[in-house]
Amino acid sequence: MLNPTPSNASKVYCAGPLFNECERQEMAAIADALVADGYRVYLPHRDGMEFRLILEVLVDRGWPAATAAAFLHAAIFALDVYQLAVDCDAMVWNLNGRVPDEGAVSEAAIAWTLGKPLVAFSNDVRSLIAGRINPLLVGLVDFETVDCIADLSEALAGAIDRSTDEPVPLERMPLKLRKAILDGRRLWDALEERDAALNDAVIANVVEELFAPPEGTRV
């Protein structure tokens, strides 16, 4: 982790299912509750790249839609890994769903491995094992979950206060993780300039530079 202070100035990665409007509303409610209590948040579908818009630019440049979608997904992976591993101090994980969202599970495992303060939210009665969440999941949060969005900020503050892990230096991270972080940082630097007249074409330039296959695969 990056040594977050036990204050609401910490930036929080919000991870969970986003596959329908109800899920997106719940994730927005989690993020909004944290912001209302003074935290900064990263909500991937809202604060990252808009897949559809960048894909349109890449297809207009002659990339087959399937090829462009594949390397754009690689770009989104790198961006989210950078946010989780470096730019965010802690993570809130929404476990709701018939099964927990697989992307959020992966992100929680990364956060846990890096020693990030991690809090899980769950108020879904559905579960895999006799009314209990898979122990390999809830074990990442010491077998404790929060069942009310209003209580997440307090639980997160406690997790941050209890955290004693030192930051993991970039040079000590595995090579693949380090590369994803560096690529994701490039993308985030460009995205942060969106209000300074950078447009989707400029973001697409970075995506092409870092992730596109050789030119011969273009139409």
Buried (B, 14 or more C-beta within 10 A) or exposed (E): BBEBEBEBEBBBBBBBBBEEEEBBEBBBEBBBBBBEBEBBBBBBBBBBBEBEEBBBBBBEBEBEEEBBBBBBEBBBBBBBBBBBBBBBBBBBBBBBBEEBBEBBBBBBBBBBBBBBBBBBBBEBEEBEEEEEBBEEBBEBBEEEBBEEBEEBBEBBBEBBEEBEEEEBEEEEBEEEBBBBBBBBBBBBEBBEEEEEEBEBEBBBBBBBEBBBEEEEEBE
